[in-house]
Amino acid sequence: MKKVKTLVLGSALGLLIMGGTAQASSSYYTYSEKVGAFNGSAYTYWQTVEGTTHNERIDAYSKSVGGDYTIDMRAARNSGANIVTQWARNVGDNKYVTFNRTGILSSPGSQIRLQLSNKLSTPVQVSATGKFKVN
């Protein structure tokens, strides 16, 4: 009985420790950027990661993109391996995008931002607004 109790308590403690280090939750950061014409790019401010995770997830919400245009979006880190995600294409108004990356160690102090890009064929600058966070 004593061994079972020790095993249960040890497992619970292990889960608490791992659960505490597997989180990189943060608040949503809003953005309002002007994305230049003809394949222009814009970048959001850096968001600092608050915890540690091995499976990085960035949730982004595109509230609006000017006119009837769409943009491309990706997330970028300030350091480490594989610093950019794949592009999310044709992101328009009221669109949720999630970037999942496994095996990427994010530690407190790491920084993430979004890169917003216009199409090569978009002849005007567009305003893009929304929010994002790192989980």
HELIX and SHEET records of a PDB file:
HELIX    1   1 LYS A    2  THR A   21  1                                  20    
SHEET    1   A 4 TYR A  29  VAL A  35  0                                        
SHEET    2   A 4 VAL A 126  VAL A 134 -1                                        
SHEET    3   A 4 THR A  53  VAL A  65 -1                                        
SHEET    4   A 4 LYS A  95  SER A 106 -1                                        
SHEET    1   B 3 SER A  41  TYR A  43  0                                        
SHEET    2   B 3 GLN A 111  SER A 117 -1                                        
SHEET    3   B 3 GLN A  47  THR A  48 -1                                        
SHEET    1   C 4 SER A  41  TYR A  43  0                                        
SHEET    2   C 4 GLN A 111  SER A 117 -1                                        
SHEET    3   C 4 ILE A  71  ARG A  77 -1                                        
SHEET    4   C 4 ALA A  88  VAL A  91 -1                                        
END                                                                             
